Amino acid sequence: MFRKLFVFLLALAGAGFIAFRMVVRPWWRDWGVVPEELARHLPGDDLIPEASASDTRGIRIAAPPEAIWPWLMQMGYGRAGWYSYDAIDMAGRSSGTLDPALDALKVGDVVPTHPGGGFIVRLLEPERALVLYSDTELMQDQEAAAHAAGLDEGSANVRATGAFMEKAQPTEFSASWAFVLEPTADGGTRLIERVRTRFGESDKPWTRYTLPVMGFGVFVMVRRQLLVIKERAERGTEASPAEALAG
């Protein structure tokens, strides 16, 4: 009896693993995109030429690129936020309005994830593409500079998120994060988001298990981000009271 139970549980676990690999994982890695978009070369792909993983998500927005671009330009911790689940990545709420003072991003600027650093802007094509980048060396340099300047690590929730990311990801990594706007024939826009990552040989044996968890967590945050950008761009610059509370 126990042998049959063991075999049943083993088979159940195997079926669950296969279902995850064949159905669940492809869904969240390719959410909202069609095969043509998935295969297309996008701005920023060349930053990580041999990616260990590449996730592409997309959404159609009933607004032209020029109405969406300002929302991308003001992203970041201490700026307008990430338009996602603010309890995880913000000290307050993401902004529901556009601030022209935050539109002056340029290549080489930091889009903060916390007070001491964040992603670097590596490519910027107005109303077309914003590509952010980070890697191990950049993070270490930012941490050293923040420590020397006496900067804190942000709010408690951001510190907790950062601590998990540090434990979950391999020691050596590089990542690009692209936001691409493609106008459609009906006057709308396809907003395509792509994350490409490359991991080195890790000294953390558990990362083979934590990386899928981290990847799914990124999807949950990005899906919310895309939906909020869509809603705000389609409505205009003002967030409704209900959305401001939900953000």
N, C-alpha and C positions, 0 to 999 in steps of 0.2 A: 504493500500500500504506500509506504513512504517513498519507495523508488518511483512508483507511478506519479505521485504528487511532485517529486523532484523533477521528473521528466516533463510534466505538465507546466510547472513554473518556468523551467528552462525554455520550453517552447514558447510560452507566453512572453517571456522577456525578449526572445529572439524576434518574435512577431512585432513587438513594440518597437524594437530597435530598427527593424526594416521599415516599419510605417513611418518612423521619425525621419529616416534617411531618404525615403522615397516620396513622402507626401508633405510632412510638416516642414522639414528643413527647406526644400525648394520653395514652398509657399512664402516663408518669411524672408528668404534671400532674394526673391524675384517679385515681391509684392507690387501689383499695379502696373507691371510692364508687359509688353508683348515681345515675342521672340526676336523681332527685328531690332527693338531697342536694346535687348539684352546682348545681342551680338555686335552692336555698333561700337566703334571706337569713339570715346568721348574725351573732351578736354581733361587733362590731368592723368590719363591712363599711363602716359610715358614716365610719370614720376615713379611708378612701381611697375617696371616692365615685366617682372616675373613674380606675380602676386601669389601668395599662399592661399588667399581667398579674395573673391570679388563679389560684392552684393550690390544689386541694382534695384532701386525702387522708383516708382513714378506715379504721377497723379495729373489728371486734366483739370485745368483751372479756367473758368470762364472770364478771363481777363487777359489783356495783352501783356507781354514781357515787361514793359515799362511800369506797369502797376504792381508787379511782383518783385522786381529787382530791389526797390528800397527796403523791403522786408528782409531780404537776404543781407543787404549791406549793413544793417544795424544789429545783426546777431552778436551774441557773446555775453558771458558773465560780466556783470557790471555795466553792460550796455543795454540793449533791449531784451536780452534773454535768448532762450532757444525755442520758445513757443511750444514747449512740450510739457512734461510733468515737472513743474517748477519745484516741487518738494524734493526732487532728486538733484537737480543741477543748478538751482538758483538760490540766492539769498532772499529774494522777494518774488514778485510776479513778473512774468514776461509782459512787456509793454503792449498795449492795445492800440497805440497811436504811433505815427511815424515822426521821428525827430530828425530834421535836416542836418543837425549838427553831427549825426552819426554816419553820414553818407560819404565821408572822406577817406574810405579805406583805399589802400594802395598795396602793391606787391611789396612784401617784406614786413608789413604790419602784423601784429599779433591779434588774433581773435581769441580773447581769454576764455578759458574754461574754469579759472579760479584766479585770485588776485596775483599769483606769482607766475602766470604763464598760460600757454594754450597753443592753439594751432597758428602756423605762419601762413599768410596769404602767398601762394606760389604762382597763381595765375588769376588774372582779372580781366574779363572782356565785358564791358558795360552792357547790361541788359541781355547778356548771353551766357556767361559762365563765371562762377566763383569756385576756385579750387584751393582747399586748405591742406596743410601737410604737417606731420609731426613724426619724430623718430626718437630713438633712445638718446642719442647725443644731444639733440635739441632739448629734450625734457631735463636731462641732467644739468645742462648749462643754465636753463631757466630756474631750476631748483637752487643751484648754487648762487645765482644772482639774487633770487628772492630771499634766501637766507642771509646773504651779506647785507641786503637792504632792510632786513628786519620785517619783511612782509609776512602777514599771517597766511594760512592756507584756506581761508574762506569760511563759510558757515559750516555748522556741524554736519549737515546733510551732504554738502559738497566734499567735506573731508572723508566722510564714510564712503561715498561713491569712489573717490580717488583711491582710498585704501583697498577697496575691492578690486579696482582695475589693476592696481600695482601687483596684487597677489595673483590675479587671474591670468594676466598676459605674460608671455615669455620675456626674458630679460632683454633680448635684442628684438626690436621691431621697427617697422616703418609703415606709415599709413597716409593715404591721400583720401580726401573727402570732397567730392565734386557736386556742385549744384548747377545744373544746365537747363536753360530755358529755350524751348523750341516752339516758335509760333505755329499755330494750326490754321488751316484754310478758313475756318469759321470765325476767326478773330480771337480765339482763345490761345492757351499755351499748355504745352506739356512740360511739367517740372520733373526732371529726372535727377535723382540723387544716387550717387555711386560711391561706395567705400571699398577701397582696395588696400589690402594689408599684406605685408611680408614678415614672416617670423623667422628668426634664426634658431640655431640649436639651443634649446632651453635647458637651464639647470633646474627647472621646476617640473618634476615628473607628473604633477597633477594637472598641468595646463591642457593636456589633451581632453580632459573632462570639463575644465572650467571655460575653455574657449567657446564651445557651443552655447553655454549658458550666457556668457558675455555677448556673443553674437545675437542671441535672441533678445537680450535686454536692449541692445542697440536698436534692433528692429522696432521694438515697442516704442522707444523714445522717438525714433525717426518717423514712424507712421503717424504718431500724434502731431509731430512737427509739421509734416506735409499737410495734414488735414486742417490744422490751424492756419497755416499760411494761405491755403486755398480759401478758407472762410473769410479771412481778413482782406485778402486781395480782391475777392469778389464783392465784398460789402463796401470796402473803402477803408479809410484810416481809423475809424472809431470802432473799438470793441464794444459789444453789448455788455450790460452789467452782468448778465448770466455767464458769459464767456470769461469776463475778467475774474469772476470768482472761481470759475472752473480752472483757469490757467494756473 
